[in-house]
Amino acid sequence: MKTIQSIDKAIFVLEHVSKHNGKLSLTDLSHLLGMKITTLHGIVSTLEYGKLLYKNPSSGKYSLGLKLFEWGKQFEADFSITEIAHPYMEELAEQYNETVHLAVPFENKILYIDKVESVHKFRFTSMVGTTEEAFRSAIGLVILANLPAPHLPEFLGGIDEYHEKQHFETPLPALLSSIKQDGYYTQFESPDDYYCIAAPIVKADATVAGAISIVLPSHRYQEDLCHQIVEQLKRVVSEIASNI
């Protein structure tokens, strides 16, 4: 497999720093890796800038940066919630024969981390590992509605343009307040002709860990069915939250 040499070197640096965390200077790394100081300095400076490495100002020695810790904690949390949520997702998918998604807040977007697809030939398809702006979907909006107010602005870049194109009538603060009070949200996506019904996973400390949604095409949507799905979603997210 062909790889990018500069990225290979950066990974090599991170691997060796992790094995000797806080014990290696630039000179030590140069000797250990067999790299020229000038080449290594550029790589290390870039990793420092991205908070992937931290240089102790007193000793001049390197340790892994806070960004790697953040990513590690995010992965740990996502892995845990996936393990807990997946059986419930399978239950919902089997009960309603529709696609079920699990998403979590990630940086300033939402990240889809798991799904169980519908058995129907005509179904909504998606890819685990993709991200999107939270305000573009019901599953994202239920997460937004349960974020602390100071964190909202970082998730809302580009929302004015999006609202203008979609001709949303409800002001965002009122919409999020209503969603939080109701504990769910249903949204019709006209370009793809499907409904998304979502509910947030809110932990005991009131932090939102993620959300689960059920997606169904409009020709299978009925109000009575929607009410049933909402009740089941609320039960499921409550049970997941109590086990996180």
C-alpha positions as CSV (number, residue, x, y, z in Angstrom):
1,M,0.0,0.0,0.0
2,K,1.4,3.4,-0.9
3,T,1.5,5.8,2.0
4,I,2.4,9.5,2.5
5,Q,5.9,9.7,3.8
6,S,5.5,12.8,6.0
7,I,2.4,11.3,7.7
8,D,4.3,8.0,8.2
9,K,7.0,10.0,10.0
10,A,4.5,11.9,12.2
11,I,2.9,8.6,13.2
12,F,6.4,7.2,13.9
13,V,7.1,10.2,16.2
14,L,3.9,9.8,18.1
15,E,4.4,6.1,18.6
16,H,7.9,6.6,20.1
17,V,6.8,9.5,22.3
18,S,3.9,7.4,23.6
19,K,6.5,4.7,24.6
20,H,8.7,7.2,26.4
21,N,6.1,9.8,27.4
22,G,7.7,12.9,28.9
23,K,11.2,11.6,28.7
24,L,12.5,12.5,25.2
25,S,13.9,15.8,23.9
26,L,14.1,16.7,20.2
27,T,17.7,15.5,20.2
28,D,16.7,12.2,21.9
29,L,14.0,11.7,19.3
30,S,16.5,12.4,16.5
31,H,18.9,9.8,17.7
32,L,16.2,7.2,18.4
33,L,14.4,7.6,15.1
34,G,17.5,8.3,12.9
35,M,16.0,11.5,11.6
36,K,17.8,14.8,11.0
37,I,17.0,17.5,13.5
38,T,15.8,19.9,10.8
39,T,13.3,17.3,9.4
40,L,12.2,16.3,12.9
41,H,11.7,19.8,14.0
42,G,9.1,20.5,11.3
43,I,7.1,17.4,12.2
44,V,7.2,18.0,15.9
45,S,6.3,21.7,15.6
46,T,3.3,20.7,13.5
47,L,2.2,18.1,16.0
48,E,2.6,20.6,18.8
49,Y,0.5,23.2,16.9
50,G,-2.2,20.6,16.5
51,K,-2.0,19.7,20.3
52,L,-1.0,16.2,19.4
53,L,2.3,16.7,21.2
54,Y,3.2,18.8,24.3
55,K,6.6,20.2,25.0
56,N,7.5,20.8,28.6
57,P,8.8,24.3,28.7
58,S,11.2,23.5,31.6
59,S,12.7,20.2,30.4
60,G,12.2,20.6,26.7
61,K,10.9,17.0,26.6
62,Y,7.8,15.8,24.8
63,S,4.6,14.0,25.9
64,L,1.4,13.2,24.1
65,G,-0.9,16.2,23.7
66,L,-4.3,17.0,25.0
67,K,-6.0,16.5,21.7
68,L,-5.1,12.8,21.7
69,F,-6.5,12.5,25.2
70,E,-9.7,14.2,24.0
71,W,-10.0,11.8,21.0
72,G,-9.3,8.8,23.3
73,K,-12.0,9.8,25.7
74,Q,-14.4,10.4,22.8
75,F,-13.6,6.9,21.4
76,E,-14.0,5.3,24.8
77,A,-17.3,7.0,25.3
78,D,-18.6,6.2,21.8
79,F,-17.5,2.6,22.1
80,S,-19.3,2.2,25.5
81,I,-22.5,3.8,24.3
82,T,-22.5,1.6,21.1
83,E,-22.1,-1.6,23.1
84,I,-25.0,-0.6,25.3
85,A,-27.3,0.9,22.6
86,H,-26.9,-1.7,19.9
87,P,-29.2,-4.4,21.3
88,Y,-31.9,-1.7,21.8
89,M,-31.4,-0.6,18.2
90,E,-31.8,-4.1,17.0
91,E,-35.0,-4.4,19.0
92,L,-36.4,-1.2,17.4
93,A,-35.4,-2.2,13.9
94,E,-37.0,-5.6,14.3
95,Q,-40.2,-4.1,15.8
96,Y,-40.7,-1.5,13.1
97,N,-38.6,-2.8,10.2
98,E,-37.0,0.6,9.7
99,T,-33.5,1.9,9.8
100,V,-32.2,2.9,13.3
101,H,-29.3,5.3,13.8
102,L,-27.1,6.2,16.8
103,A,-25.2,9.6,16.7
104,V,-23.1,11.5,19.2
105,P,-21.9,15.1,19.5
106,F,-18.4,15.3,18.0
107,E,-16.3,18.5,17.9
108,N,-18.9,20.9,16.4
109,K,-21.0,18.4,14.5
110,I,-22.7,15.0,15.1
111,L,-21.1,11.7,14.3
112,Y,-23.0,8.6,13.2
113,I,-21.4,5.7,15.1
114,D,-23.9,2.8,14.6
115,K,-26.9,1.8,12.6
116,V,-29.2,-1.1,12.0
117,E,-30.7,-1.1,8.6
118,S,-34.3,-1.8,7.5
119,V,-35.0,-5.1,5.8
120,H,-37.2,-3.2,3.2
121,K,-35.8,-2.8,-0.3
122,F,-36.9,0.8,-0.3
123,R,-35.1,2.2,2.8
124,F,-32.9,5.1,3.9
125,T,-29.2,4.2,3.7
126,S,-26.3,5.9,5.5
127,M,-22.7,5.4,6.4
128,V,-21.4,4.9,9.9
129,G,-18.4,7.3,10.6
130,T,-19.9,10.3,8.7
131,T,-20.5,13.6,10.3
132,E,-23.0,16.4,9.6
133,E,-24.1,19.8,11.1
134,A,-26.4,19.0,14.0
135,F,-29.1,21.4,12.8
136,R,-29.7,19.5,9.5
137,S,-31.5,16.5,11.0
138,A,-33.9,15.5,13.8
139,I,-31.2,13.4,15.5
140,G,-28.9,16.4,15.5
141,L,-31.6,18.8,16.7
142,V,-32.5,16.6,19.8
143,I,-28.8,16.7,20.7
144,L,-28.6,20.5,20.2
145,A,-31.7,20.9,22.4
146,N,-29.9,19.3,25.3
147,L,-26.5,20.9,25.0
148,P,-25.5,23.5,27.6
149,A,-26.2,27.0,26.2
150,P,-22.5,28.1,26.1
151,H,-21.7,25.2,23.8
152,L,-24.4,25.9,21.2
153,P,-22.6,28.6,19.2
154,E,-19.8,26.2,18.1
155,F,-22.4,23.9,16.6
156,L,-24.3,26.5,14.7
157,G,-21.9,27.7,12.1
158,G,-23.7,28.1,8.8
159,I,-27.2,27.7,10.3
160,D,-28.5,31.1,9.0
161,E,-27.8,30.2,5.4
162,Y,-29.4,26.7,6.0
163,H,-32.5,28.1,7.6
164,E,-32.9,30.6,4.8
165,K,-32.8,27.9,2.2
166,Q,-35.2,25.6,4.1
167,H,-37.6,28.4,5.0
168,F,-37.9,27.3,8.6
169,E,-40.6,29.3,10.3
170,T,-39.8,28.5,14.0
171,P,-37.0,30.5,15.6
172,L,-34.2,28.2,16.7
173,P,-34.4,29.0,20.4
174,A,-38.1,28.3,20.5
175,L,-37.6,25.1,18.5
176,L,-34.9,23.8,20.8
177,S,-36.9,24.6,23.9
178,S,-39.9,22.7,22.5
179,I,-37.8,19.7,21.6
180,K,-36.2,19.6,25.0
181,Q,-39.6,19.8,26.7
182,D,-41.1,17.1,24.5
183,G,-38.1,14.7,24.7
184,Y,-38.2,13.9,20.9
185,Y,-38.5,15.5,17.5
186,T,-40.0,14.4,14.2
187,Q,-38.8,16.0,10.9
188,F,-39.8,15.5,7.4
189,E,-36.9,15.6,4.9
190,S,-38.5,16.7,1.6
191,P,-35.6,16.1,-0.7
192,D,-35.4,12.4,0.2
193,D,-39.1,12.0,1.1
194,Y,-38.6,10.4,4.5
195,Y,-39.4,11.1,8.2
196,C,-36.8,11.0,10.9
197,I,-38.0,10.5,14.5
198,A,-35.4,11.0,17.1
199,A,-34.9,11.1,20.9
200,P,-31.9,12.2,23.0
201,I,-29.9,10.0,25.4
202,V,-29.6,12.3,28.4
203,K,-27.6,11.0,31.4
204,A,-28.4,11.5,35.1
205,D,-26.1,14.5,35.3
206,A,-28.2,16.1,32.5
207,T,-25.4,15.8,29.8
208,V,-26.4,14.5,26.4
209,A,-24.5,11.4,25.4
210,G,-26.1,11.1,21.9
211,A,-29.4,10.3,20.3
212,I,-31.2,7.5,18.5
213,S,-33.5,7.9,15.5
214,I,-35.8,5.8,13.4
215,V,-36.0,6.8,9.7
216,L,-38.9,5.7,7.5
217,P,-40.1,6.8,4.0
218,S,-43.2,8.9,3.8
219,H,-45.3,6.2,2.2
220,R,-44.9,4.1,5.3
221,Y,-45.4,6.9,7.8
222,Q,-48.7,7.2,9.8
223,E,-49.5,9.4,12.8
224,D,-50.5,6.4,15.0
225,L,-47.3,4.6,14.1
226,C,-45.3,7.8,14.9
227,H,-46.8,8.0,18.4
228,Q,-45.9,4.3,19.0
229,I,-42.3,4.9,17.8
230,V,-42.0,8.0,20.0
231,E,-43.1,6.1,23.1
232,Q,-40.7,3.2,22.3
233,L,-37.8,5.6,21.6
234,K,-38.3,7.4,24.9
235,R,-38.2,4.1,26.8
236,V,-35.1,3.0,24.9
237,V,-33.1,6.1,25.4
238,S,-34.0,6.3,29.1
239,E,-32.8,2.7,29.6
240,I,-29.6,3.3,27.6
241,A,-28.9,6.5,29.7
242,S,-29.3,4.6,32.9
243,N,-26.7,2.1,31.8
244,I,-24.0,4.5,30.6
